[in-house]
Amino acid sequence: MALLKCEGLVKDYPGKRAVDGVDFYVDEGEIVGLLGPNGAGKSTTFRMACGLTSPTEGRVFLRGKDVTRWPMYERATQGLGYLPQDTSIFAKLSVEENILAILEFRGLGRQESKARIEKLLGEFGLLDKRRQQSGSLSGGERRRLEIARALASDPQILLLDEPFTGIDPVTIHSIQDIIQGLKEKGISILLTDHRERETLTITDRSYIICGGKV
Protein backbone atom coordinates (compact mmCIF):
# COMPACT_ATOMS: atom_id res chain seq x y z
CA MET A 1 0.00 0.00 0.00
CA ALA A 2 1.28 3.46 -0.94
CA LEU A 3 1.96 5.78 1.98
CA LEU A 4 0.62 8.76 0.01
CA LYS A 5 -1.60 8.34 -3.03
CA CYS A 6 -3.37 10.95 -5.15
CA GLU A 7 -6.01 9.92 -7.66
CA GLY A 8 -7.51 12.05 -10.42
CA LEU A 9 -6.64 15.41 -8.90
CA VAL A 10 -8.35 18.32 -10.65
CA LYS A 11 -8.20 21.99 -9.73
CA ASP A 12 -10.32 24.54 -11.52
CA TYR A 13 -10.02 28.30 -11.23
CA PRO A 14 -12.28 30.81 -13.01
CA GLY A 15 -11.60 30.34 -16.70
CA LYS A 16 -8.76 27.88 -16.18
CA ARG A 17 -8.11 24.24 -15.28
CA ALA A 18 -4.75 24.33 -13.49
CA VAL A 19 -4.56 20.59 -12.77
CA ASP A 20 -6.27 18.01 -14.96
CA GLY A 21 -6.53 14.47 -13.61
CA VAL A 22 -3.14 13.95 -11.93
CA ASP A 23 -2.30 10.58 -10.36
CA PHE A 24 0.82 9.79 -8.33
CA TYR A 25 1.95 7.88 -5.26
CA VAL A 26 4.80 7.69 -2.78
CA ASP A 27 5.78 4.36 -1.21
CA GLU A 28 7.42 3.86 2.16
CA GLY A 29 11.08 4.88 2.29
CA GLU A 30 10.99 6.49 -1.14
CA ILE A 31 12.09 9.91 -2.41
CA VAL A 32 9.75 11.14 -5.15
CA GLY A 33 10.05 14.36 -7.13
CA LEU A 34 7.20 16.48 -8.50
CA LEU A 35 8.67 18.58 -11.29
CA GLY A 36 7.57 20.83 -14.12
CA PRO A 37 7.94 24.32 -15.61
CA ASN A 38 6.40 27.39 -14.01
CA GLY A 39 2.65 27.45 -14.49
CA ALA A 40 2.48 23.72 -15.23
CA GLY A 41 0.38 22.91 -12.16
CA LYS A 42 3.04 21.24 -10.00
CA SER A 43 2.75 23.71 -7.11
CA THR A 44 -1.05 23.43 -7.09
CA THR A 45 -0.77 19.63 -7.15
CA PHE A 46 1.71 19.73 -4.29
CA ARG A 47 -0.58 21.99 -2.26
CA MET A 48 -3.50 19.61 -2.78
CA ALA A 49 -1.36 16.69 -1.62
CA CYS A 50 -0.43 18.38 1.66
CA GLY A 51 -3.85 19.91 2.39
CA LEU A 52 -3.24 23.58 1.67
CA THR A 53 -5.61 23.57 -1.32
CA SER A 54 -8.80 21.55 -1.80
CA PRO A 55 -9.17 19.72 -5.13
CA THR A 56 -12.15 20.35 -7.38
CA GLU A 57 -12.16 16.63 -8.11
CA GLY A 58 -10.06 13.65 -7.09
CA ARG A 59 -8.95 12.09 -3.83
CA VAL A 60 -5.91 12.05 -1.55
CA PHE A 61 -5.10 8.98 0.54
CA LEU A 62 -2.68 8.79 3.45
CA ARG A 63 -1.87 5.24 4.57
CA GLY A 64 -5.02 4.10 2.76
CA LYS A 65 -7.25 6.60 4.53
CA ASP A 66 -9.16 9.18 2.49
CA VAL A 67 -7.93 12.56 3.77
CA THR A 68 -9.09 14.65 0.81
CA ARG A 69 -11.13 17.05 2.93
CA TRP A 70 -8.84 17.00 5.93
CA PRO A 71 -6.93 20.20 6.75
CA MET A 72 -3.18 19.97 7.07
CA TYR A 73 -3.12 19.82 10.87
CA GLU A 74 -5.33 16.72 10.81
CA ARG A 75 -3.12 15.09 8.19
CA ALA A 76 -0.18 15.75 10.51
CA THR A 77 -1.80 13.47 13.10
CA GLN A 78 -1.60 10.69 10.50
CA GLY A 79 2.12 11.14 9.90
CA LEU A 80 2.37 13.86 7.25
CA GLY A 81 4.98 16.59 7.72
CA TYR A 82 5.38 19.71 5.60
CA LEU A 83 8.25 22.12 5.00
CA PRO A 84 7.10 25.29 3.19
CA GLN A 85 9.21 27.21 0.70
CA ASP A 86 9.05 30.41 2.74
CA THR A 87 10.82 30.48 6.07
CA SER A 88 8.66 28.98 8.81
CA ILE A 89 10.84 29.55 11.87
CA PHE A 90 9.97 31.91 14.69
CA ALA A 91 12.70 34.49 14.11
CA LYS A 92 12.62 35.98 17.62
CA LEU A 93 12.85 32.62 19.38
CA SER A 94 16.09 30.75 19.91
CA VAL A 95 16.92 27.64 17.89
CA GLU A 96 16.06 25.47 20.89
CA GLU A 97 12.77 27.29 21.54
CA ASN A 98 11.71 26.80 17.91
CA ILE A 99 11.83 23.03 18.29
CA LEU A 100 10.32 23.15 21.78
CA ALA A 101 7.30 25.04 20.41
CA ILE A 102 6.48 22.10 18.12
CA LEU A 103 7.01 19.53 20.86
CA GLU A 104 4.76 21.42 23.27
CA PHE A 105 2.03 21.40 20.65
CA ARG A 106 2.36 17.60 20.60
CA GLY A 107 1.94 17.51 24.38
CA LEU A 108 5.24 15.77 25.18
CA GLY A 109 6.53 15.78 28.76
CA ARG A 110 9.52 17.88 29.81
CA GLN A 111 12.09 15.07 29.89
CA GLU A 112 10.93 13.56 26.62
CA SER A 113 11.00 16.99 24.96
CA LYS A 114 14.50 17.69 26.27
CA ALA A 115 15.81 14.39 24.92
CA ARG A 116 14.13 14.98 21.57
CA ILE A 117 15.61 18.48 21.28
CA GLU A 118 19.12 17.20 22.04
CA LYS A 119 18.77 14.50 19.39
CA LEU A 120 17.54 16.88 16.69
CA LEU A 121 20.08 19.60 17.45
CA GLY A 122 22.85 17.01 17.28
CA GLU A 123 21.63 15.44 14.05
CA PHE A 124 21.44 18.79 12.30
CA GLY A 125 24.65 20.32 13.62
CA LEU A 126 22.89 23.00 15.66
CA LEU A 127 24.04 22.21 19.20
CA ASP A 128 26.33 25.24 19.31
CA LYS A 129 23.50 27.45 18.02
CA ARG A 130 20.84 26.31 20.48
CA ARG A 131 20.53 29.66 22.31
CA GLN A 132 21.07 31.84 19.24
CA GLN A 133 18.12 33.87 18.01
CA SER A 134 16.83 32.07 14.93
CA GLY A 135 16.49 35.22 12.86
CA SER A 136 20.29 35.65 12.91
CA LEU A 137 21.03 32.20 11.42
CA SER A 138 22.51 31.81 7.94
CA GLY A 139 20.30 30.54 5.12
CA GLY A 140 21.66 27.01 5.43
CA GLU A 141 21.28 26.98 9.21
CA ARG A 142 17.69 28.18 8.93
CA ARG A 143 16.93 25.41 6.45
CA ARG A 144 18.41 22.79 8.77
CA LEU A 145 16.37 24.17 11.66
CA GLU A 146 13.22 24.07 9.55
CA ILE A 147 13.81 20.40 8.72
CA ALA A 148 14.53 19.65 12.39
CA ARG A 149 11.25 21.33 13.38
CA ALA A 150 9.38 19.34 10.73
CA LEU A 151 10.84 16.12 12.14
CA ALA A 152 9.87 17.01 15.71
CA SER A 153 6.39 15.65 15.01
CA ASP A 154 7.81 12.25 13.91
CA PRO A 155 6.32 12.22 10.40
CA GLN A 156 6.26 9.12 8.24
CA ILE A 157 6.28 11.22 5.10
CA LEU A 158 7.72 14.70 4.66
CA LEU A 159 6.62 17.07 1.88
CA LEU A 160 9.36 19.54 0.94
CA ASP A 161 8.43 22.64 -1.05
CA GLU A 162 11.44 24.13 -2.89
CA PRO A 163 14.03 22.94 -0.32
CA PHE A 164 16.96 24.12 -2.47
CA THR A 165 15.72 27.68 -2.96
CA GLY A 166 17.77 30.57 -1.59
CA ILE A 167 20.79 28.56 -0.44
CA ASP A 168 24.32 28.21 -1.80
CA PRO A 169 25.70 25.13 -3.63
CA VAL A 170 27.55 23.80 -0.57
CA THR A 171 24.39 23.98 1.51
CA ILE A 172 22.39 22.34 -1.29
CA HIS A 173 24.75 19.37 -1.10
CA SER A 174 24.29 19.29 2.69
CA ILE A 175 20.49 19.32 2.35
CA GLN A 176 20.68 16.53 -0.25
CA ASP A 177 22.65 14.45 2.26
CA ILE A 178 20.06 15.17 4.95
CA ILE A 179 17.22 14.08 2.65
CA GLN A 180 19.07 10.85 1.82
CA GLY A 181 19.57 10.30 5.55
CA LEU A 182 15.84 10.67 6.15
CA LYS A 183 15.19 7.99 3.55
CA GLU A 184 17.62 5.67 5.32
CA LYS A 185 15.55 6.16 8.48
CA GLY A 186 12.45 5.03 6.61
CA ILE A 187 10.91 8.47 6.14
CA SER A 188 9.30 8.97 2.74
CA ILE A 189 9.89 12.24 0.89
CA LEU A 190 7.84 14.10 -1.71
CA LEU A 191 9.62 17.20 -2.96
CA THR A 192 9.06 19.84 -5.57
CA ASP A 193 11.74 22.26 -6.72
CA HIS A 194 12.54 24.28 -9.82
CA ARG A 195 16.18 23.14 -9.57
CA GLU A 196 15.58 19.94 -11.50
CA ARG A 197 19.17 18.68 -11.62
CA GLU A 198 19.57 18.89 -7.85
CA THR A 199 16.20 17.19 -7.37
CA LEU A 200 16.75 14.37 -9.86
CA THR A 201 20.12 13.60 -8.24
CA ILE A 202 18.41 12.30 -5.10
CA THR A 203 14.98 11.05 -6.20
CA ASP A 204 14.06 7.40 -6.73
CA ARG A 205 11.31 8.45 -9.13
CA SER A 206 9.95 11.73 -10.45
CA TYR A 207 6.69 12.88 -12.00
CA ILE A 208 6.83 15.61 -14.62
CA ILE A 209 3.74 17.82 -14.77
CA CYS A 210 3.11 19.88 -17.89
CA GLY A 211 -0.13 21.61 -18.82
CA GLY A 212 -1.76 20.29 -15.68
CA LYS A 213 -1.13 16.65 -16.59
CA VAL A 214 1.53 14.09 -15.64
C-alpha atoms as one frame of an Amber mdcrd trajectory, in Angstrom:
protein
   0.000   0.000   0.000   1.280   3.458  -0.943   1.965   5.781   1.975   0.620
   8.759   0.012  -1.598   8.337  -3.033  -3.365  10.951  -5.145  -6.013   9.925
  -7.660  -7.509  12.047 -10.421  -6.639  15.410  -8.903  -8.351  18.318 -10.654
  -8.200  21.993  -9.733 -10.322  24.541 -11.521 -10.021  28.303 -11.230 -12.280
  30.805 -13.005 -11.604  30.344 -16.700  -8.759  27.882 -16.181  -8.114  24.239
 -15.278  -4.749  24.326 -13.494  -4.558  20.591 -12.767  -6.271  18.014 -14.962
  -6.528  14.467 -13.610  -3.144  13.954 -11.932  -2.304  10.581 -10.364   0.816
   9.792  -8.329   1.947   7.881  -5.265   4.803   7.685  -2.776   5.778   4.359
  -1.206   7.422   3.859   2.164  11.084   4.878   2.293  10.988   6.486  -1.141
  12.088   9.909  -2.415   9.755  11.137  -5.151  10.046  14.363  -7.131   7.199
  16.478  -8.497   8.669  18.585 -11.292   7.575  20.834 -14.123   7.938  24.322
 -15.612   6.399  27.393 -14.012   2.647  27.453 -14.493   2.481  23.722 -15.231
   0.382  22.910 -12.160   3.041  21.243 -10.000   2.745  23.713  -7.114  -1.046
  23.425  -7.094  -0.772  19.634  -7.148   1.705  19.732  -4.287  -0.580  21.994
  -2.255  -3.503  19.611  -2.776  -1.357  16.688  -1.617  -0.426  18.379   1.661
  -3.847  19.909   2.391  -3.238  23.584   1.669  -5.609  23.569  -1.320  -8.802
  21.546  -1.797  -9.168  19.718  -5.127 -12.150  20.355  -7.382 -12.161  16.634
  -8.114 -10.058  13.645  -7.093  -8.952  12.089  -3.832  -5.912  12.047  -1.547
  -5.105   8.977   0.539  -2.681   8.792   3.446  -1.871   5.244   4.574  -5.016
   4.103   2.760  -7.254   6.605   4.533  -9.157   9.181   2.489  -7.927  12.560
   3.770  -9.087  14.651   0.808 -11.130  17.052   2.928  -8.843  17.001   5.933
  -6.935  20.203   6.747  -3.179  19.974   7.070  -3.117  19.815  10.873  -5.332
  16.724  10.810  -3.117  15.094   8.186  -0.177  15.746  10.507  -1.800  13.469
  13.095  -1.601  10.694  10.502   2.123  11.138   9.904   2.372  13.857   7.255
   4.977  16.589   7.717   5.376  19.713   5.604   8.250  22.118   5.002   7.102
  25.287   3.187   9.213  27.209   0.705   9.053  30.414   2.736  10.817  30.478
   6.067   8.656  28.980   8.808  10.838  29.550  11.866   9.969  31.911  14.690
  12.695  34.494  14.111  12.616  35.981  17.622  12.854  32.622  19.376  16.087
  30.746  19.908  16.919  27.642  17.895  16.056  25.467  20.885  12.773  27.288
  21.536  11.707  26.800  17.912  11.828  23.035  18.289  10.325  23.147  21.781
   7.304  25.037  20.410   6.479  22.096  18.122   7.015  19.534  20.860   4.759
  21.421  23.273   2.028  21.405  20.653   2.359  17.605  20.603   1.942  17.512
  24.376   5.235  15.771  25.180   6.528  15.783  28.755   9.517  17.884  29.809
  12.088  15.074  29.891  10.933  13.558  26.621  11.000  16.993  24.964  14.500
  17.692  26.274  15.810  14.392  24.915  14.133  14.977  21.565  15.615  18.484
  21.277  19.120  17.198  22.041  18.766  14.504  19.391  17.541  16.882  16.694
  20.083  19.599  17.453  22.848  17.007  17.281  21.633  15.440  14.049  21.436
  18.792  12.296  24.646  20.320  13.616  22.892  23.001  15.659  24.039  22.207
  19.200  26.335  25.239  19.309  23.497  27.447  18.015  20.844  26.308  20.484
  20.529  29.662  22.306  21.071  31.841  19.237  18.123  33.872  18.007  16.835
  32.067  14.929  16.492  35.217  12.862  20.285  35.651  12.912  21.032  32.205
  11.419  22.507  31.812   7.942  20.300  30.539   5.119  21.658  27.014   5.428
  21.281  26.981   9.208  17.688  28.180   8.925  16.925  25.406   6.451  18.414
  22.790   8.774  16.371  24.168  11.664  13.217  24.068   9.546  13.807  20.403
   8.723  14.528  19.646  12.390  11.250  21.328  13.376   9.375  19.343  10.728
  10.836  16.122  12.136   9.865  17.012  15.709   6.393  15.648  15.007   7.812
  12.249  13.914   6.319  12.220  10.402   6.258   9.117   8.241   6.278  11.221
   5.099   7.723  14.701   4.657   6.619  17.071   1.880   9.360  19.544   0.941
   8.426  22.642  -1.047  11.444  24.127  -2.892  14.027  22.945  -0.318  16.964
  24.123  -2.466  15.719  27.677  -2.961  17.768  30.567  -1.585  20.787  28.555
  -0.441  24.325  28.209  -1.801  25.703  25.125  -3.634  27.554  23.804  -0.568
  24.389  23.982   1.512  22.392  22.343  -1.294  24.751  19.367  -1.096  24.289
  19.289   2.685  20.491  19.323   2.350  20.684  16.534  -0.247  22.653  14.445
   2.257  20.060  15.174   4.948  17.224  14.077   2.648  19.074  10.853   1.816
  19.572  10.297   5.546  15.842  10.670   6.151  15.189   7.987   3.547  17.625
   5.670   5.323  15.554   6.157   8.482  12.452   5.026   6.607  10.910   8.470
   6.137   9.302   8.971   2.739   9.885  12.240   0.889   7.835  14.105  -1.713
   9.618  17.201  -2.960   9.057  19.837  -5.566  11.744  22.256  -6.719  12.539
  24.284  -9.820  16.176  23.140  -9.571  15.581  19.944 -11.501  19.170  18.678
 -11.617  19.567  18.895  -7.845  16.200  17.195  -7.371  16.753  14.367  -9.859
  20.116  13.597  -8.240  18.406  12.297  -5.099  14.981  11.049  -6.196  14.058
   7.403  -6.730  11.311   8.452  -9.132   9.948  11.726 -10.445   6.689  12.880
 -11.996   6.830  15.612 -14.623   3.745  17.823 -14.769   3.105  19.881 -17.888
  -0.128  21.612 -18.824  -1.760  20.293 -15.675  -1.126  16.645 -16.589   1.531
  14.091 -15.638
